[in-house]
């Protein structure tokens, strides 16, 4: 019932920047947390950054100082600004949102993923 659509991935050179965007739609009463996760080939999915409804953020140590997460509560969107990209940032990036549907049932939705490739 809640859909997430990511955009902005692509291929960039090391040191470059990308901005990922994610829009949530569907049966949404409220969104509590939104976040970005990534999965590199042969590795498990890991947290990149999360942001609460009030704007508190949490980052993986590997991206702290380089990535910035932000959200627009009125538009149900979240973005990830990625600067100083490194080859080890190469992965499929997934958007996640957690909250309540109008029925007050909890939702935990994921986007389809957008690939990011950083070349050396």
N, C-alpha and C positions, 0 to 999 in steps of 0.2 A: 504493500500500500504506500510505502514511502520510497521514492526513487532518488538516487543520487547520480549526477552526471558530471564527470570530470573533463577538463580540457586544459590545454597548455603544454602538454608534454612534447618531447622532440629530441633532436640530436644537437648537442652543443659541444664546443671545445672546452677543455679544462680551463677554469678561470672565468668562464662565462656565466650567464644568468638565465633563469627561466622563472616564469610565474604560473603556477597551477591554480585553477579555479574549480569550484565545486558548487553546484546548485541543488538544493533539496526541494522536492515537490511531492504532492500527494496528500494523504490523510494525516496532517500534522496539527497537533494542538500546541505543542511546544518542543523546542530542541534544547536539551541541556548541554551536552558536550558535542563538539565536532573535532575531528582530527584527521591527520594524514599518517598513513602507514606505508611501508615499502617492502618489497620482496625482491631480492636479488637472486639470480640463478643459483640453485643449489643451497639456498639458505632459507630460513624461516622468516615469516613476516615479522617486522619490527615496527615499533612506534617511532615516528619521526617527530611529530608535534601534536599537541592537543590544546584546545581552548574552551573555556567554560562560557556559559551564557553571560557572565559578568565580565569576561575578558581576561581572566587569569590564564596564563600559558605554561606549558611544560614542554621541554625539548630534550631530545636525545643528546647526550654529550657530544656525539660525533658531528652534530649539525649546529650546535649552539654557537651563536655569533655570526653564523653565515645565513641561516634560514630565519624567516619571520612569518608567523601565522597570524591571520586576522579574520574577522567575521563581521557580517552585517546581519544583525538579528532580524531586522525588518524584512530583509530579502531572502533570508534563509540560505545565505551563501558563506563560504569559507574559502580563503585563498592562502597559498603558500608561496612566498617570495624566496627564491633560492639564488644566492649569490656565491661567488667564488667556488663554483662547482668543481668537484674532483671526480676522477674515474670511479672511485669507490662509491659514489652516489648513484651509479647506474643501477636501475631497478624499475620495476613496475610500481607506480605510486597509486595508492587507493585512498579514497575519501571515506570517512565513517561519520555517522551521526547517530546519536542516542537521544531519545526523548519519549514523549507521550503522544498517542493518537487521540482524536476527539473522544473515543470511547474510554480513554484513560488506560488503554493497554500500552505497555512499553514497546518501543521499537528499537531495533539495532540494525541499521541498514548500511550497506556497502555499495560503493560505486563499482563500475566495471573495470577500473584501472586505466591509467595512462602511462605509457612507457617513457622513461627518461634515460637517454644514453649520453654519457660524457666521454668524449674521446681524448686521448693523450697526444 
